[in-house]
């Protein structure tokens, strides 16, 4: 009976196809490392030349991505700057992976000096990313539609053309919506479509880009029984999967797809050789050119005709990330070189010139230097002078060892290029920080792990014909290359584990200490000579102070939870800011925290981008230009009315000079205490002053008197430069007439205009000026909603309206912090810090 029932059961489903990695592993078992190298050396030079030409066309088309994106956000930037920015961004992004992050950082450095705000750069990155994805669909769809066939796709040929037509639906819908002048809606989301001309231009650019890049590989591949259009469709699929994998350069994923789909049409060894050469042509060569371009710009720093060139100014800003990407690439090259065999002819030459111990030592040390160069690349990206010195020391040694271990001329030449570029760009690496002080983050540790796993795979592939035995570890012969590879891999693994342990188990940085009286006096001397007034808040004594190495600048900060929150930009000499910002970020990270910069100004955002932070708009600060302020004219009618009303109400404006403030402290405290009780609030701190007699006595005070009694006052922040004046504490009594604060501000503006001050800072209006675009990020959408509907918690719109009546110039202010959920968490920590704890948040 059991057998009968079993016969009535449906047949089991066929086993699923093996994953691509397994398929590639099976294919690799059929070929040898020597076959791949032989195929690589047999490639005619004319094919390489044509592939380089196709690569040039591809990168030229990529410049149109940025031009279209900048047109979409309404920005006009010279094409020379756009082309260099695009080339460097793609050269680095294609190699390091995480394109929106790595390439986006380069675009940020190029475009923000031309007036683009961080949200505009984010929209440029989003446009470029989306355009590439839609272009992939278009290219794949056109390829399938025209060719009607594609190798390796497990689909009947009769379905390939319909599948191609289906892929074209998305770009077609986008074009139709653009021509109709509308927007695409999906549930609660609304996307404003670009102009039809822009969409057509971008689709054409993407098709040219992918077609040219695919043609570069097509030229290098051996003859296959696949049409050109069908192969371009396959190439687009492989590129898409590589991008989605987020593996640097799609390494392994792209090769897996190409070999699995095309390998059946040709010798697998030749296909792998072509893929390796394609990587060199499309990734290594552009990265080398990008490094040369930015380094040449760096060496011409003193040229007068370039000193005012936007291309020059912004080109030198990407020297560190480009050189870091090159160091990362060459570090990986040294690692893989250590686990692969050298040519027999070169080993025979070495046997005549050098003794075996020298060759063995060169092979082992060269691999170790490769991993160290990989770690050094991180420091180069962060502009560390310690990383520069390490790279300059490692590179020439690795050059010599490359010749001693196998006469690797190409390897040695590339290392020589890196050394020259490092020497030319010395001025770009001025941050005085030791390399070992850096903590390797999860991304870098993962990169090292992927590198080691790949090195293991390459080692077993290169020596798969060698049977493993314990004796291999102790074989020392010129022809015994597998043992050398094993020993090099063991050294790499031990070093990598040591670096990981150092990063994960190193002791946290010591906790920050409160500012001493001497440090506060030092800060007082620094901010007194600055144009901005915010530095005076350091005198509150409730913040920690971090001074630059030269003592000419400082950061004032507080800590809440894991957030190290710096108030505003650094205070002091601008030349001291970069080192100070980097040191603050590293100190926070070393202590297991997150670095946060609260209320920073647009001109300095590149400092925080270089340190790996992202800017999020907080609101806008109101600045009144005093030279043009007056009460005449129809636009000032409301201010005239408020000023005249205050005079009719018997209000008298008076300035109490600094030396006389202590004698008026009792009546000022009475008004302050009454105001706190009237509004049922606690004293705020950190970004605001509190009524502390010692602090209030550090600044002049403006008061309003009525019948001789103080009914309102405002403490003032000034510097010796008379460039800016701002209000700190503002308090009024319950019997102050309505409109007293309007009268006080008008009186202050007129007084300081007469005193020759430049501008009056009315303070920030939180969440004001956030973009309403449908492409805005979650941060801006939430902030906009809170601004419009958050009156229950804070008078956002009312505060903006009060300051707006003085016709100020609105300047954006930003929160600089790492991405993810960190902005939300940091803002919560800032709120707690200002409120004096969670109790202050709940109880106002």
C-alpha positions in Angstrom: 0.0 0.0 0.0 2.8 2.4 0.8 4.3 1.9 -2.6 1.0 2.5 -4.3 0.4 5.8 -2.5 3.9 6.9 -3.3 3.3 6.3 -7.0 0.2 8.6 -6.9 2.2 11.5 -5.4 3.3 14.2 -7.9 6.9 14.0 -9.0 9.3 16.1 -7.0 10.1 19.6 -8.4 13.4 19.9 -10.3 16.3 21.1 -8.2 16.8 24.9 -8.3 19.7 26.1 -10.5 22.9 26.5 -8.6 23.7 30.1 -7.4 26.0 32.0 -9.8 29.0 31.7 -7.4 28.6 27.9 -7.5 28.3 27.9 -11.3 31.4 30.1 -11.6 33.2 27.7 -9.2 32.3 24.7 -11.4 33.4 26.6 -14.5 36.7 27.5 -12.9 37.5 23.9 -12.2 37.7 23.3 -16.0 40.4 25.8 -16.6 43.8 26.8 -15.1 45.4 30.0 -14.1 48.0 29.6 -16.8 45.2 29.5 -19.4 43.8 32.8 -18.2 47.2 34.5 -18.3 47.9 33.1 -21.7 44.6 34.4 -23.1 45.4 37.8 -21.5 48.8 38.0 -23.2 47.4 36.9 -26.5 45.0 39.8 -26.8 46.0 41.9 -29.9 47.0 45.5 -29.1 44.5 46.9 -31.6 41.7 45.4 -29.5 43.0 47.1 -26.4 43.2 50.4 -28.3 39.6 50.1 -29.4 38.5 49.2 -25.9 40.2 52.3 -24.6 38.4 54.4 -27.2 35.1 52.9 -26.1 35.9 53.7 -22.5 36.6 57.3 -23.4 33.2 57.5 -25.1 31.5 56.0 -22.1 33.1 58.5 -19.7 32.3 61.4 -22.0 28.6 60.3 -21.9 28.8 60.1 -18.1 29.5 63.9 -18.0 26.0 64.4 -19.4 24.6 62.7 -16.3 25.8 65.5 -14.2 24.8 68.2 -16.7 21.3 66.8 -16.8 21.1 66.6 -13.0 22.3 70.1 -12.5 19.8 71.4 -15.1 17.1 69.5 -13.1 17.9 71.3 -9.9 18.3 74.6 -11.7 22.1 75.1 -11.2 24.5 76.5 -13.7 28.1 75.4 -13.3 30.9 75.7 -16.0 31.2 72.5 -18.1 34.9 72.3 -17.3 34.1 71.9 -13.6 31.3 69.5 -14.3 33.4 67.3 -16.6 36.3 67.0 -14.1 33.8 66.4 -11.2 32.0 63.7 -13.2 35.2 62.0 -14.4 36.7 61.9 -10.9 33.4 60.9 -9.3 32.9 57.9 -11.6 36.6 56.9 -11.6 36.6 56.7 -7.8 33.0 55.4 -7.5 33.4 52.6 -10.0 36.5 51.3 -8.1 35.5 51.8 -4.5 31.8 50.9 -4.8 29.0 52.5 -2.9 28.6 54.9 -5.8 26.0 57.3 -4.3 28.3 57.7 -1.2 31.8 57.8 -2.6 31.1 59.6 -5.9 28.5 61.7 -4.1 31.2 63.1 -1.7 33.3 64.2 -4.7 30.3 65.9 -6.3 29.6 67.6 -3.0 33.1 69.1 -2.9 32.9 70.4 -6.4 29.4 71.8 -6.5 28.7 73.4 -3.1 31.2 76.3 -3.8 28.9 77.2 -6.7 25.9 77.8 -4.5 24.4 74.3 -4.4 23.1 73.5 -0.9 23.5 70.0 0.5 19.9 69.1 -0.4 20.6 70.2 -4.0 23.6 67.9 -4.2 21.5 65.1 -2.7 19.0 65.7 -5.5 21.8 65.6 -8.1 23.0 62.3 -6.7 19.4 60.9 -6.6 18.8 62.1 -10.2 22.1 60.5 -11.5 21.3 57.2 -9.7 17.7 57.0 -10.9 18.7 58.0 -14.4 21.3 55.2 -14.5 18.7 52.7 -13.3 16.1 53.8 -15.9 18.8 53.8 -18.6 19.7 50.2 -17.7 16.1 49.2 -18.2 16.1 51.1 -21.5 19.3 49.6 -22.8 18.4 46.0 -21.8 14.9 46.4 -23.3 16.2 47.8 -26.6 18.8 45.0 -26.8 16.3 42.3 -26.3 13.8 43.9 -28.6 16.2 44.3 -31.4 18.2 41.1 -31.0 15.4 38.8 -29.9 18.0 36.6 -28.3 20.5 36.7 -25.4 22.9 34.0 -24.3 22.4 32.1 -21.1 18.9 33.6 -20.3 16.7 30.7 -19.4 13.8 32.0 -21.5 12.2 31.0 -24.8 13.3 33.2 -27.6 9.6 34.0 -28.3 9.4 35.7 -24.9 12.6 37.8 -25.2 11.1 40.5 -27.4 8.0 40.9 -25.2 10.2 41.0 -22.2 12.3 43.7 -23.8 9.1 45.7 -24.6 8.0 45.3 -21.0 11.3 46.7 -19.7 10.7 49.8 -21.8 7.4 50.6 -20.1 9.0 52.5 -17.2 10.9 55.0 -19.4 7.9 55.3 -21.7 5.6 56.2 -18.8 8.2 58.8 -17.6 8.4 60.3 -21.1 4.6 60.5 -21.5 4.2 62.1 -18.1 6.9 64.7 -19.0 5.3 65.6 -22.3 1.9 66.0 -20.5 3.6 68.3 -18.1 2.4 66.5 -15.0 3.8 64.4 -12.3 3.9 60.8 -11.4 1.9 59.8 -8.3 2.1 56.6 -6.2 0.0 56.5 -3.1 1.2 59.5 -1.0 4.3 60.2 -3.2 4.5 62.7 -6.0 7.4 63.0 -8.4 7.9 66.1 -10.5 9.1 64.8 -13.9 12.0 66.6 -15.6 11.4 68.4 -18.9 11.0 66.0 -21.9 14.2 67.4 -23.5 16.1 66.5 -20.3 14.7 63.0 -20.2 15.5 62.3 -23.8 19.0 63.7 -23.4 19.6 61.6 -20.3 18.2 58.4 -21.8 20.4 58.9 -24.9 23.5 59.5 -22.6 22.8 56.3 -20.6 22.3 54.2 -23.8 25.6 55.6 -25.2 27.4 55.0 -21.8 26.3 51.4 -21.4 26.7 50.6 -25.1 30.2 52.0 -25.2 31.2 50.3 -22.0 29.7 47.0 -23.1 31.5 47.4 -26.5 34.8 47.7 -24.7 34.3 44.2 -23.2 32.8 42.9 -26.4 35.9 43.9 -28.3 38.2 42.1 -25.8 36.1 38.9 -25.6 37.0 36.0 -28.0 34.6 35.3 -30.8 31.2 34.2 -29.5 28.0 33.1 -31.2 26.0 36.1 -29.9 25.0 39.2 -31.7 26.3 42.6 -30.5 22.9 43.9 -29.4 22.1 40.7 -27.5 25.5 40.9 -25.7 24.8 44.6 -24.7 21.5 43.4 -23.1 23.5 40.8 -21.1 26.1 43.4 -20.2 23.4 45.7 -18.8 22.0 42.9 -16.7 25.5 42.1 -15.3 26.2 45.8 -14.5 22.8 46.1 -12.7 23.5 43.1 -10.5 27.0 44.4 -9.7 25.6 47.8 -8.7 22.9 46.2 -6.5 25.5 44.0 -4.8 27.4 47.1 -3.4 30.6 45.1 -3.7 33.5 47.5 -4.7 33.4 47.6 -8.5 30.9 44.7 -8.4 33.9 42.5 -8.2 33.0 38.9 -8.6 29.3 39.5 -9.2 29.8 41.1 -12.6 32.3 38.4 -13.7 29.9 35.6 -12.5 27.1 36.8 -14.6 29.2 37.3 -17.7 30.9 33.9 -17.4 27.6 32.2 -16.7 25.8 33.8 -19.6 28.7 34.0 -22.2 31.1 31.3 -21.0 29.2 28.5 -22.9 29.9 30.3 -26.2 33.7 30.5 -25.8 36.7 29.1 -23.9 36.2 30.1 -20.3 39.9 30.8 -19.8 39.8 33.4 -22.6 36.6 34.9 -21.2 38.2 35.4 -17.8 41.3 36.8 -19.4 39.1 39.3 -21.3 37.3 40.2 -18.1 40.6 40.9 -16.3 41.8 43.1 -19.1 38.4 44.9 -19.2 38.8 45.7 -15.5 42.2 47.3 -16.2 40.9 49.3 -19.2 37.6 50.5 -17.7 38.6 50.8 -14.0 42.3 51.1 -13.5 43.2 53.4 -16.4 40.5 56.0 -15.6 41.5 56.0 -12.0 45.1 56.5 -12.9 44.1 59.4 -15.2 41.9 60.9 -12.5 44.9 60.8 -10.1 47.1 62.4 -12.6 44.6 65.2 -13.4 44.0 66.2 -9.8 47.7 66.0 -8.9 48.6 68.2 -11.8 46.1 70.7 -10.6 47.7 70.5 -7.2 51.2 71.2 -8.6 50.0 74.3 -10.3 48.7 75.9 -7.2 51.0 78.8 -7.5 50.1 79.6 -11.1 48.5 83.0 -11.2 46.1 82.3 -14.1 44.7 79.2 -12.4 44.6 80.7 -8.9 41.2 82.2 -9.7 39.9 79.3 -11.8 36.9 77.4 -10.4 38.2 74.2 -12.0 41.6 74.6 -10.2 40.1 75.5 -6.8 37.8 72.5 -6.8 40.0 70.0 -8.6 42.6 70.1 -5.8 39.9 69.3 -3.2 39.5 65.7 -4.6 43.2 64.9 -4.5 43.0 62.8 -1.3 40.0 60.6 -2.3 41.4 59.9 -5.7 44.8 59.0 -4.4 43.2 57.0 -1.7 41.2 55.0 -4.3 44.5 54.4 -6.2 46.2 53.2 -3.0 43.3 50.9 -2.3 43.5 49.4 -5.8 47.3 48.9 -5.6 47.1 47.4 -2.1 44.7 44.8 -3.4 47.0 44.2 -6.4 49.9 43.5 -4.0 47.8 41.1 -2.0 46.6 39.2 -5.1 50.1 39.2 -6.5 51.3 37.5 -3.4 49.0 34.5 -3.9 49.5 34.0 -7.6 52.5 32.5 -9.5 55.1 34.5 -11.4 56.2 33.6 -14.9 58.7 30.8 -15.1 61.0 32.7 -17.3 61.2 35.6 -14.8 61.9 33.1 -11.9 64.7 31.7 -13.9 66.2 35.1 -14.3 65.8 35.8 -10.5 67.6 32.5 -9.7 70.7 33.8 -11.4 70.5 37.3 -9.8 69.2 36.7 -6.3 69.4 34.0 -3.6 66.3 32.1 -2.6 65.9 33.7 0.9 65.8 37.1 -0.7 63.1 36.1 -3.1 61.1 34.3 -0.4 61.4 37.4 1.9 60.4 39.8 -0.9 57.3 37.7 -1.7 56.1 37.6 1.9 56.9 41.2 2.8 55.3 42.5 -0.4 52.0 40.9 0.5 52.1 42.3 4.0 52.8 45.8 2.5 49.8 45.4 0.3 47.5 45.0 3.3 49.2 47.9 5.0 48.7 50.0 1.9 45.0 49.1 2.0 44.8 50.4 5.6 46.8 53.4 4.7 44.3 54.3 2.0 41.7 55.1 4.6 44.1 57.6 6.2 44.8 59.1 2.8 41.1 59.6 2.3 41.1 61.5 5.6 44.1 63.6 4.7 46.4 62.4 7.5 50.0 63.4 7.2 50.8 60.1 9.1 49.1 58.2 6.3 51.0 60.2 3.7 54.3 59.3 5.4 53.3 55.7 5.7 52.3 55.5 2.0 55.6 57.2 0.9 57.5 54.7 3.0 55.6 51.7 1.8 55.4 52.5 -1.9 59.1 52.5 -2.8 59.8 49.4 -0.7 57.0 47.6 -2.5 58.3 48.8 -5.8 61.7 47.2 -5.2 60.2 44.0 -3.7 57.9 43.6 -6.8 61.0 43.4 -8.9 62.8 41.1 -6.5 59.9 38.6 -6.1 59.1 38.1 -9.8 60.3 41.1 -11.9 56.8 42.5 -11.9 57.4 45.5 -14.1 53.8 46.6 -14.4 53.2 46.3 -10.7 56.3 48.3 -10.0 55.5 51.0 -12.5 52.0 51.5 -11.0 53.5 51.8 -7.6 55.9 54.3 -9.0 53.1 56.4 -10.3 51.4 56.4 -6.9 54.7 57.5 -5.3 55.0 60.4 -7.7 51.4 61.5 -7.2 51.9 61.3 -3.4 55.0 63.6 -3.7 53.2 66.0 -6.0 50.2 66.3 -3.7 52.1 66.7 -0.4 50.2 69.8 0.5 46.9 68.0 0.5 47.9 65.8 3.5 48.5 68.2 6.3 46.4 66.8 9.1 48.8 66.0 12.0 47.4 62.7 13.2 49.1 59.4 13.6 47.9 56.6 11.4 47.5 54.1 14.2 45.2 56.5 16.0 42.5 55.8 13.4 39.7 53.3 14.2 38.9 51.0 11.3 35.1 51.1 10.9 32.8 48.3 9.9 33.1 49.1 6.2 36.9 49.0 6.1 37.0 45.8 8.2 34.5 44.2 5.8 36.6 45.3 2.8 39.6 43.6 4.3 37.6 40.5 5.0 36.3 40.4 1.4 39.9 40.9 0.2 41.2 38.0 2.2 38.3 35.7 1.2 39.0 36.6 -2.5 42.7 36.0 -2.0 41.9 32.5 -0.6 39.7 31.8 -3.7 42.4 33.1 -6.1 45.1 31.0 -4.3 43.1 27.8 -4.6 42.3 28.6 -8.2 45.9 29.3 -9.2 47.2 26.2 -7.5 44.3 23.8 -7.8 46.6 21.3 -9.6 48.8 21.1 -6.5 47.7 18.6 -3.8 47.7 20.1 -0.4 50.1 18.6 2.2 51.5 19.9 5.5 54.9 19.7 4.0 54.1 22.6 1.6 54.5 25.1 4.4 58.2 24.2 4.7 59.2 23.9 1.0 61.6 26.6 -0.1 62.5 26.3 -3.8 62.5 28.8 -6.7 59.8 26.6 -8.4 57.7 26.1 -5.3 55.3 29.0 -5.7 52.3 27.4 -4.0 54.1 27.3 -0.6 55.1 30.9 -1.0 51.5 31.8 -1.7 50.3 29.8 1.4 52.9 31.6 3.7 51.9 35.0 2.3 48.2 34.3 2.9 49.0 33.2 6.5 50.9 36.4 7.1 48.0 38.4 5.6 45.5 36.7 7.8 47.5 37.2 11.0 48.0 40.9 10.2 44.4 41.4 9.3 43.2 39.7 12.5 45.6 41.9 14.5 44.3 45.1 12.8 40.7 44.1 13.5 41.5 43.3 17.1 43.2 46.6 17.5 40.2 48.5 16.1 37.6 46.5 18.0 39.3 46.0 21.4 41.4 49.2 21.7 40.5 51.3 24.8 38.1 54.1 24.5 39.4 57.7 24.5 39.4 59.3 28.0 36.3 61.2 28.8 36.2 64.9 28.1 36.7 67.3 31.1 34.9 70.5 31.8 36.6 73.7 30.7 38.8 75.3 33.3 38.9 79.0 34.2 42.2 79.3 32.2 40.6 77.7 29.2 37.6 80.0 29.4 39.9 83.0 29.5 41.8 81.6 26.5 38.6 81.2 24.6 37.5 84.8 25.5 40.7 86.2 24.0 40.1 84.2 20.8 36.4 85.0 20.1 36.9 88.7 21.0 38.9 89.1 17.8 36.4 87.2 15.6 33.5 88.6 13.4 30.9 86.2 14.7 29.5 86.5 18.2 28.4 83.0 19.0 31.8 82.2 20.6 30.8 84.2 23.7 28.6 81.3 24.8 31.9 79.6 25.8 31.9 81.9 28.9 28.8 80.1 30.3 31.1 77.4 31.6 28.7 74.6 30.8 30.6 73.4 27.7 33.8 71.5 27.1 36.5 73.2 25.0 38.8 71.7 22.5 41.6 73.9 21.2 43.6 73.6 18.0 47.2 72.5 18.1 48.4 76.1 17.5 46.0 77.5 20.1 44.3 79.9 17.7 40.9 78.2 17.5 38.5 76.2 19.6 35.4 74.1 19.5 32.9 74.4 22.3 30.8 71.2 22.8 28.7 69.2 25.1 27.9 65.5 25.4 24.5 63.8 25.7 24.2 60.1 25.3 26.6 59.0 22.5 26.5 62.4 20.9 29.4 64.8 21.1 27.7 68.0 20.0 29.8 71.0 18.8 28.0 74.3 18.9 28.4 76.0 15.6 31.6 76.1 13.5 35.0 76.4 15.2 35.8 79.8 16.6 39.1 81.4 15.7 41.6 81.4 12.8 40.1 79.7 9.7 43.4 78.0 8.9 43.2 76.1 12.2 39.7 74.7 11.5 40.3 71.6 9.3 42.7 70.0 11.8 40.3 70.9 14.7 37.3 69.4 13.0 39.1 66.2 12.1 40.4 65.8 15.7 37.0 66.4 17.2 35.4 63.8 14.9 38.1 61.3 15.7 38.0 61.9 19.4 34.2 61.3 19.4 34.6 58.1 17.4 37.5 56.9 19.5 35.2 57.3 22.6 32.5 55.3 20.9 30.4 58.3 20.2 29.1 60.3 17.2 30.3 63.7 16.2 27.6 66.3 15.7 28.0 69.9 14.6 25.0 72.0 15.4 24.1 75.3 13.5 27.0 75.3 11.0 27.2 77.8 8.1 27.1 76.9 4.4 30.6 78.2 3.4 32.2 75.6 5.8 30.2 72.5 4.9 33.1 71.0 2.9 35.1 70.6 6.2 32.4 68.3 7.6 32.0 66.5 4.3 35.7 65.7 4.3 35.4 64.3 7.8 32.7 61.9 6.6 29.7 63.8 7.9 26.5 64.7 6.1 24.7 68.1 6.3 21.0 68.4 7.1 19.3 71.7 7.1 18.1 72.9 10.5 16.5 76.2 9.7 17.5 79.8 8.8 19.2 82.5 10.7 18.0 86.1 10.3 20.6 88.8 9.6 19.7 92.5 9.4 22.2 94.6 7.4 22.3 97.7 9.7 23.6 100.1 7.0 20.3 99.8 5.1 17.9 99.7 8.1 15.6 102.6 8.7 12.0 103.3 9.6 11.1 105.4 6.5 9.1 104.1 3.7 5.9 102.1 3.3 7.6 98.8 3.9 8.6 99.9 7.4 5.1 101.3 8.4 4.5 98.5 10.9 7.8 99.0 12.5 7.3 102.8 12.8 3.9 102.2 14.3 5.4 99.8 16.9 8.2 102.2 17.7 5.8 105.2 18.1 3.5 103.1 20.2 6.3 102.1 22.6 7.2 105.8 23.0 3.6 106.7 23.7 3.5 103.8 26.3 6.3 105.5 28.2 9.1 103.0 27.2 12.6 104.4 27.5 15.5 102.5 25.9 18.8 102.4 27.8 22.2 100.7 27.3 23.9 99.6 30.4 27.7 99.4 29.7 29.6 96.3 30.7 31.2 97.8 33.8 27.8 99.0 35.2 26.0 95.7 34.8 26.8 94.2 38.3 25.1 97.2 39.9 21.9 96.5 38.1 21.9 92.7 38.7 19.2 92.7 41.3 16.5 94.4 39.1 17.6 92.3 36.1 17.2 89.1 38.1 13.7 90.2 39.3 12.6 90.5 35.7 14.1 87.2 34.8 12.6 85.3 37.6 9.2 86.8 36.9 9.5 85.9 33.2 10.4 82.3 34.0 7.4 82.0 36.4 5.1 83.6 34.0 5.9 81.2 31.1 6.4 78.2 33.4 9.8 77.3 31.8 13.2 76.4 33.0 16.5 78.0 32.0 17.9 76.7 28.7 21.6 76.2 28.2 24.2 75.1 25.6 23.0 77.1 22.6 21.5 79.8 24.8 22.7 81.8 27.7 21.1 81.3 31.1 20.7 84.0 33.8 23.9 83.3 35.7 25.1 86.6 37.4 28.8 85.9 36.4 27.8 85.2 32.8 25.4 88.2 32.5 28.1 90.5 33.9 30.3 89.5 30.9 28.2 91.5 28.4 26.4 94.8 28.1 22.7 94.8 28.6 19.9 96.7 26.8 16.9 97.6 29.1 13.5 99.1 28.7 12.3 101.3 31.5 8.8 102.5 32.3 8.5 105.2 34.9 12.1 104.3 36.0 11.4 100.5 36.4 13.1 97.9 34.2 10.3 96.1 32.4 12.4 94.2 29.8 16.0 93.6 29.0 18.3 91.8 26.5 21.9 90.7 27.0 24.1 91.3 24.0 27.0 89.5 22.4 29.6 91.7 20.8 33.2 91.4 19.5 35.9 94.1 19.1 35.5 94.0 15.3 32.0 95.5 15.3 31.0 93.2 12.5 28.1 91.6 14.2 25.9 92.0 17.3 23.3 89.6 18.5 20.9 89.1 21.4 21.4 86.4 24.0 18.9 86.5 26.9 15.6 88.2 26.4 13.2 88.7 29.3 10.2 91.0 30.1 8.0 91.6 33.1 4.3 90.9 33.3 3.5 94.6 33.3 5.5 95.4 30.2 3.2 97.0 27.6 2.2 94.9 24.5 4.8 95.3 21.8 7.6 96.0 24.2 9.9 93.4 22.5 9.3 95.0 19.1 10.2 98.4 20.6 13.4 96.9 22.2 14.6 95.3 18.9 13.9 98.4 16.9 15.8 100.5 19.4 18.7 98.0 19.3 18.9 98.1 15.5 18.9 101.9 15.4 21.5 102.1 18.3 24.0 99.8 16.7 23.5 101.3 13.3 24.6 104.6 14.8 27.5 102.8 16.5 28.8 101.6 13.1 28.1 97.9 13.5 27.7 95.8 10.3 24.8 93.5 11.0 22.4 92.4 13.7 21.9 88.7 14.2 18.3 88.0 15.2 19.0 84.3 15.7 17.8 81.1 14.0 14.2 80.2 13.1 14.2 76.4 13.5 13.0 74.3 10.5 12.4 77.4 8.4 13.2 77.2 4.7 13.1 73.5 4.3 12.4 72.4 0.7 8.9 71.4 -0.3 10.0 69.4 -3.3 8.6 65.9 -3.7 12.2 64.7 -4.1 13.0 65.9 -0.6 14.4 63.4 1.9 12.5 62.1 4.9 14.4 64.6 7.1 13.0 67.5 5.2 9.5 66.1 4.9 9.3 65.5 8.7 10.8 68.9 9.4 8.4 70.7 7.1 5.5 69.0 8.7 6.6 69.9 12.2 7.2 73.5 11.1 3.6 73.8 9.7 1.7 71.8 12.3 3.9 71.8 15.4 2.5 74.9 17.2 1.5 72.7 20.1 5.1 72.1 20.9 6.9 75.2 19.7 5.9 78.4 17.9 8.0 77.7 14.8 6.0 79.8 12.4 5.4 82.6 14.9 9.1 83.0 15.6 9.8 83.1 11.9 7.1 85.7 11.4 8.4 87.9 14.2 11.9 88.0 12.8 10.6 88.4 9.3 9.1 91.8 10.1 12.6 93.3 10.2 13.2 92.3 6.6 16.3 90.2 7.4 18.5 88.2 5.0 17.9 84.5 5.8 21.0 82.4 5.9 20.7 78.6 6.2 22.1 76.7 9.1 22.9 73.0 9.1 23.3 69.9 11.3 26.4 68.0 10.3 26.4 64.3 11.4 26.8 60.9 9.9 23.8 59.4 8.1 21.3 56.7 8.9 19.3 57.3 12.0 22.0 59.5 13.5 20.4 62.8 12.5 17.2 62.0 14.4 19.0 60.7 17.4 21.5 63.6 17.4 18.6 66.1 17.3 16.9 64.4 20.2 20.2 64.6 22.2 20.6 68.3 21.3 17.1 69.0 22.6 17.9 67.2 25.9 21.2 69.0 26.2 19.6 72.5 25.6 16.8 71.7 28.0 19.1 70.5 30.8 17.9 66.9 30.8 14.8 64.9 29.9 12.9 66.6 32.7 13.5 69.9 31.0 12.2 68.5 27.7 8.9 67.4 29.3 8.4 70.4 31.6 9.5 73.0 29.0 
